[in-house]
Amino acid sequence: MRSPLEIVDEETYWIRSRDVSDSPAIGGDDYFSEHDVSRPSEVTTDDLPPAESDAVAAIDREALEREKTIGKWQVTGSGERIAELWPEFVADAEDGIIWATKAMTTYGYEHLEMYDDYLLTVYTPNYFAKHDVDRVRAYLREEYGITHELYYKPDIYTSKGIVAESAAEFGLSVPARYVA
């Protein structure tokens, strides 16, 4: 498997687990039943987790309306650490332990100015399923010894342009739904 550090192709900022594996488990349907996660079309307002503020609650409601429930834990580290974790995370996605993963390439690291470290993202299909979000975080900590603070960023935050510099404009204290 090609290391993300080897990828310097122009405009190739990220490499996805689906790019390197044909496993049907990656981003697959079995994940929902295996981990008791509701599909986006099945989520209701009763499934929304408690929100720390009105701003967070409003973004959650928008995500519900748009069925935009995917989110990811952001694992930062040196290039060497990310290169070490990448094949392990892909194997975890192939085994259905995590839903999917994505790694920043060297090209991405050199051209995405908002990042000080390399980044791996570990996806869950429904950020309202807090038990699954927490399960994946615990797995990352226990299996890989990841002890630093992790941010969980729903895709709706990304699509709205919520980053550290703009979080306050959205009424948020951090550009993440969960911090642990």
C-alpha positions as CSV (number, residue, x, y, z in Angstrom):
1,M,0.0,0.0,0.0
2,R,1.4,3.4,-1.0
3,S,2.2,5.7,1.9
4,P,0.5,9.1,2.0
5,L,3.9,10.5,2.4
6,E,4.9,9.3,-1.1
7,I,2.0,11.2,-2.8
8,V,3.1,14.5,-4.1
9,D,0.9,14.5,-7.2
10,E,-0.5,18.0,-7.9
11,E,-4.0,18.5,-6.5
12,T,-3.9,15.2,-4.6
13,Y,-4.5,16.5,-1.0
14,W,-6.0,13.3,0.4
15,I,-6.1,9.5,-0.1
16,R,-9.2,7.6,0.9
17,S,-9.5,4.1,2.1
18,R,-11.8,3.3,-0.8
19,D,-8.9,4.4,-3.1
20,V,-6.6,1.6,-1.9
21,S,-9.1,-1.2,-1.0
22,D,-12.0,-2.9,-2.7
23,S,-13.4,-4.2,0.6
24,P,-17.2,-3.8,0.6
25,A,-17.0,-3.1,4.4
26,I,-15.4,0.4,3.7
27,G,-18.3,2.8,3.9
28,G,-20.6,-0.2,3.7
29,D,-24.1,-0.9,4.8
30,D,-23.3,-3.7,7.3
31,Y,-21.7,-1.1,9.6
32,F,-25.1,0.3,10.5
33,S,-26.5,-2.9,11.8
34,E,-23.2,-4.2,13.3
35,H,-22.8,-1.0,15.4
36,D,-26.5,-0.1,15.9
37,V,-26.2,3.1,14.0
38,S,-29.3,4.7,12.4
39,R,-29.1,5.6,8.7
40,P,-29.3,9.3,7.9
41,S,-32.8,8.8,6.4
42,E,-34.0,7.2,9.7
43,V,-32.8,9.9,12.1
44,T,-35.4,12.1,13.8
45,T,-35.2,15.0,16.1
46,D,-35.4,12.6,19.0
47,D,-32.0,11.2,18.0
48,L,-30.2,14.5,18.3
49,P,-27.6,14.5,21.1
50,P,-27.6,17.2,23.8
51,A,-26.1,20.4,22.5
52,E,-23.9,22.7,24.5
53,S,-25.4,25.8,22.9
54,D,-28.1,27.1,20.6
55,A,-25.6,27.4,17.8
56,V,-24.6,23.8,18.0
57,A,-28.3,22.7,18.2
58,A,-29.1,24.8,15.1
59,I,-26.3,23.2,13.1
60,D,-27.5,19.8,14.2
61,R,-31.0,20.5,13.1
62,E,-29.7,21.7,9.7
63,A,-27.6,18.5,9.4
64,L,-30.8,16.5,10.2
65,E,-32.8,18.3,7.6
66,R,-30.1,17.8,4.9
67,E,-29.3,14.2,6.1
68,K,-25.7,15.3,6.4
69,T,-24.7,13.0,9.3
70,I,-21.2,11.9,8.4
71,G,-18.4,13.1,10.6
72,K,-14.8,12.2,11.5
73,W,-12.3,12.1,14.3
74,Q,-9.2,14.0,13.4
75,V,-6.0,12.3,14.3
76,T,-2.9,14.6,14.0
77,G,0.7,13.7,14.1
78,S,4.1,13.6,12.3
79,G,4.3,12.4,8.8
80,E,6.0,9.2,10.0
81,R,3.2,8.5,12.6
82,I,0.5,9.0,10.0
83,A,2.3,6.7,7.5
84,E,2.5,4.1,10.3
85,L,-1.2,4.4,11.2
86,W,-2.6,4.6,7.6
87,P,-2.4,0.9,6.7
88,E,-3.7,-0.1,10.1
89,F,-6.7,2.3,9.8
90,V,-7.4,0.9,6.3
91,A,-7.4,-2.6,7.7
92,D,-9.8,-1.5,10.4
93,A,-12.1,-0.1,7.8
94,E,-11.9,-3.4,5.8
95,D,-12.8,-5.2,9.0
96,G,-15.8,-2.9,9.7
97,I,-14.3,-1.7,13.0
98,I,-14.3,1.9,11.6
99,W,-16.5,3.1,8.7
100,A,-13.8,4.7,6.6
101,T,-10.6,6.7,6.8
102,K,-8.7,9.3,4.8
103,A,-5.1,10.5,5.0
104,M,-3.5,13.8,4.1
105,T,-0.8,13.4,1.5
106,T,2.5,15.1,1.4
107,Y,1.1,17.4,-1.3
108,G,-1.8,18.2,1.0
109,Y,0.4,18.9,3.9
110,E,2.5,21.3,1.8
111,H,-0.5,23.1,0.3
112,L,-3.2,23.2,2.9
113,E,-2.0,26.1,5.1
114,M,-4.5,25.5,7.9
115,Y,-2.7,22.4,9.1
116,D,0.4,22.3,11.3
117,D,0.5,18.5,11.4
118,Y,-0.3,15.7,9.1
119,L,-3.9,14.5,9.5
120,L,-5.8,11.2,9.4
121,T,-9.5,11.3,9.6
122,V,-11.6,8.4,10.9
123,Y,-15.2,8.5,9.8
124,T,-18.5,7.5,11.3
125,P,-21.7,7.6,9.2
126,N,-23.9,9.3,11.8
127,Y,-22.5,11.8,14.3
128,F,-25.8,11.8,16.2
129,A,-25.1,8.2,17.2
130,K,-22.9,9.3,20.1
131,H,-22.4,5.7,21.3
132,D,-20.6,4.9,18.0
133,V,-18.6,8.1,17.9
134,D,-17.4,7.3,21.4
135,R,-16.7,3.7,20.6
136,V,-14.5,4.7,17.7
137,R,-12.6,7.2,19.8
138,A,-12.1,4.7,22.6
139,Y,-10.8,2.2,20.0
140,L,-8.3,4.7,18.6
141,R,-7.0,5.4,22.1
142,E,-6.9,1.7,23.2
143,E,-5.7,0.1,20.0
144,Y,-3.2,2.8,18.9
145,G,-2.3,4.7,22.1
146,I,-3.6,8.0,20.8
147,T,-3.7,10.1,23.9
148,H,-3.7,13.7,22.6
149,E,-6.9,15.7,22.4
150,L,-9.1,14.7,19.4
151,Y,-11.6,16.8,17.6
152,Y,-14.7,15.2,16.0
153,K,-15.8,17.3,13.0
154,P,-19.1,16.6,11.3
155,D,-19.1,17.0,7.5
156,I,-21.7,19.8,7.8
157,Y,-19.1,21.9,9.7
158,T,-16.7,21.3,6.8
159,S,-19.2,22.3,4.2
160,K,-20.1,25.4,6.1
161,G,-16.4,26.4,6.3
162,I,-16.1,26.1,10.1
163,V,-12.5,26.2,11.0
164,A,-10.6,27.5,14.0
165,E,-10.5,31.0,12.6
166,S,-14.2,31.1,11.8
167,A,-15.8,29.0,14.6
168,A,-16.8,32.1,16.6
169,E,-18.7,33.5,13.6
170,F,-20.9,30.5,13.9
171,G,-21.3,30.9,17.6
172,L,-19.0,27.9,18.3
173,S,-16.1,27.8,20.8
174,V,-14.2,25.2,18.7
175,P,-14.5,23.9,15.1
176,A,-15.7,20.5,16.3
177,R,-18.9,18.9,17.6
178,Y,-17.0,16.7,20.2
179,V,-13.7,17.2,21.8
180,A,-12.1,14.4,23.9
